[in-house]
Amino acid sequence: MTIAAILGHKGAEVFSVSSDMPLAAVIAVLAERRIGAVPVVDGGAVRGIFSERDVIRLLAEAGADAARTLELPVGEVMTAEPLVATRHDSVLAALSLMTRRRIRHLPVVEENALVGIVSIGDLVKYRIDRIEADAAAMRDYIQQA
């Protein structure tokens, strides 16, 4: 099972932002699209990722200056050089990486270009679906024997 299977099932559509986009606009994108993270892409390459956790961290750090923080370009506050996956990576390897590093979103790249994004929820759902399908096949096999 590879990341390609996940993208094939959920689709490879991914929304990204550029590093010069104001933070307030990026937060609006997260809210409007009901997503937990957005890759930051410049020149076709993933430069960073910005997530809900980044919003909370920034608000906590900014305190009373939160309004000014929202004017900053996302490139100044994103998580730079994020961990990424490829379509050829296994689902289990991606799950392991995300669990170890405590991240919930993983951009998928091919030749330095963004081709999708997977969440830990996507990976867990896929694994559960596969386990249930295997169990059903085993039950059918046993009943036929």
C-alpha positions as CSV (number, residue, x, y, z in Angstrom):
1,M,0.0,0.0,0.0
2,T,1.5,3.3,-1.1
3,I,0.6,7.0,-0.9
4,A,-0.4,6.7,-4.5
5,A,-3.3,4.5,-3.5
6,I,-4.5,7.2,-1.0
7,L,-4.2,10.0,-3.6
8,G,-6.0,7.7,-6.1
9,H,-8.9,7.3,-3.7
10,K,-9.2,10.8,-2.3
11,G,-7.9,12.7,-5.3
12,A,-4.8,14.7,-5.7
13,E,-6.4,18.1,-5.6
14,V,-4.5,20.3,-3.1
15,F,-4.8,24.0,-2.4
16,S,-1.6,25.8,-1.7
17,V,-0.6,29.4,-0.9
18,S,2.5,31.5,-1.7
19,S,4.9,32.7,0.9
20,D,4.0,36.3,0.4
21,M,0.3,35.8,1.2
22,P,-0.8,37.7,4.4
23,L,-1.3,35.4,7.4
24,A,-4.9,36.6,7.8
25,A,-5.7,35.5,4.3
26,V,-4.1,32.1,4.9
27,I,-6.1,31.6,8.1
28,A,-9.2,32.5,6.1
29,V,-8.3,29.8,3.5
30,L,-8.0,27.2,6.3
31,A,-11.4,28.2,7.7
32,E,-13.2,28.5,4.3
33,R,-11.9,25.2,3.0
34,R,-12.2,23.4,6.3
35,I,-8.7,22.1,6.2
36,G,-6.1,21.8,8.9
37,A,-3.0,22.8,6.9
38,V,-1.9,24.3,3.7
39,P,1.4,23.9,1.8
40,V,3.4,27.0,1.1
41,V,4.6,26.8,-2.5
42,D,6.9,29.2,-4.4
43,G,8.2,28.6,-7.9
44,G,6.5,25.2,-8.0
45,A,8.4,23.9,-4.9
46,V,7.1,23.3,-1.4
47,R,8.8,25.8,0.8
48,G,6.8,25.2,4.0
49,I,3.5,24.3,5.5
50,F,1.2,26.3,7.7
51,S,-1.3,24.6,10.0
52,E,-3.9,25.2,12.8
53,R,-1.2,24.5,15.3
54,D,0.9,27.3,13.9
55,V,-2.1,29.7,14.3
56,I,-2.4,28.7,18.0
57,R,1.4,29.1,18.6
58,L,1.5,32.5,16.9
59,L,-1.5,33.8,18.8
60,A,0.0,32.6,22.1
61,E,3.3,34.3,21.3
62,A,1.8,37.5,20.0
63,G,-0.6,38.1,22.8
64,A,-1.9,41.7,22.5
65,D,0.0,42.2,19.3
66,A,-2.0,39.4,17.5
67,A,-3.6,41.9,15.1
68,R,-0.2,43.0,13.8
69,T,0.9,39.3,13.5
70,L,-2.0,38.7,11.1
71,E,-0.4,41.2,8.7
72,L,2.8,39.2,8.3
73,P,3.5,37.1,5.2
74,V,3.0,33.4,5.9
75,G,6.5,32.8,4.7
76,E,7.8,34.4,7.9
77,V,5.8,32.2,10.3
78,M,5.3,28.9,8.4
79,T,7.1,25.7,9.3
80,A,9.9,25.8,6.8
81,E,11.3,22.7,5.0
82,P,8.5,20.4,6.0
83,L,8.7,16.7,6.0
84,V,7.3,15.3,2.7
85,A,6.3,12.0,1.2
86,T,6.3,10.6,-2.4
87,R,3.7,8.6,-4.1
88,H,5.9,5.6,-3.8
89,D,6.2,5.7,0.0
90,S,4.3,3.1,1.9
91,V,1.2,4.0,4.0
92,L,2.8,2.4,7.1
93,A,6.1,4.4,6.6
94,A,4.1,7.6,6.4
95,L,2.0,6.7,9.4
96,S,5.1,5.9,11.4
97,L,6.8,9.2,10.4
98,M,3.7,11.2,11.2
99,T,3.3,9.5,14.6
100,R,7.0,9.9,15.6
101,R,7.2,13.5,14.5
102,R,3.7,14.4,15.8
103,I,2.5,15.9,12.5
104,R,-1.0,15.6,11.0
105,H,-0.3,16.6,7.4
106,L,2.2,15.5,4.9
107,P,2.7,17.1,1.5
108,V,3.3,14.7,-1.4
109,V,6.0,15.7,-3.9
110,E,7.4,14.4,-7.1
111,E,10.5,16.0,-8.6
112,N,10.2,18.8,-6.0
113,A,6.6,19.6,-7.2
114,L,3.6,19.3,-5.0
115,V,1.3,16.6,-6.2
116,G,-1.0,16.1,-3.2
117,I,-1.3,16.1,0.5
118,V,-2.3,13.4,3.0
119,S,-3.5,13.7,6.5
120,I,-3.1,11.2,9.3
121,G,-6.9,10.7,9.1
122,D,-6.6,9.8,5.4
123,L,-4.0,7.2,6.2
124,V,-5.9,5.7,9.2
125,K,-9.1,5.5,7.2
126,Y,-7.3,3.7,4.4
127,R,-5.8,1.2,6.8
128,I,-9.1,0.5,8.5
129,D,-10.8,0.0,5.2
130,R,-8.1,-2.4,4.1
131,I,-8.3,-4.3,7.4
132,E,-12.1,-4.6,7.2
133,A,-11.9,-5.8,3.6
134,D,-9.3,-8.4,4.5
135,A,-11.5,-9.6,7.4
136,A,-14.5,-9.9,5.2
137,A,-12.5,-11.9,2.6
138,M,-11.3,-14.2,5.4
139,R,-14.9,-14.7,6.7
140,D,-16.1,-15.5,3.2
141,Y,-13.2,-18.0,2.7
142,I,-13.9,-19.7,6.1
143,Q,-17.7,-20.0,5.3
144,Q,-17.0,-21.6,1.9
145,A,-14.6,-24.1,3.4
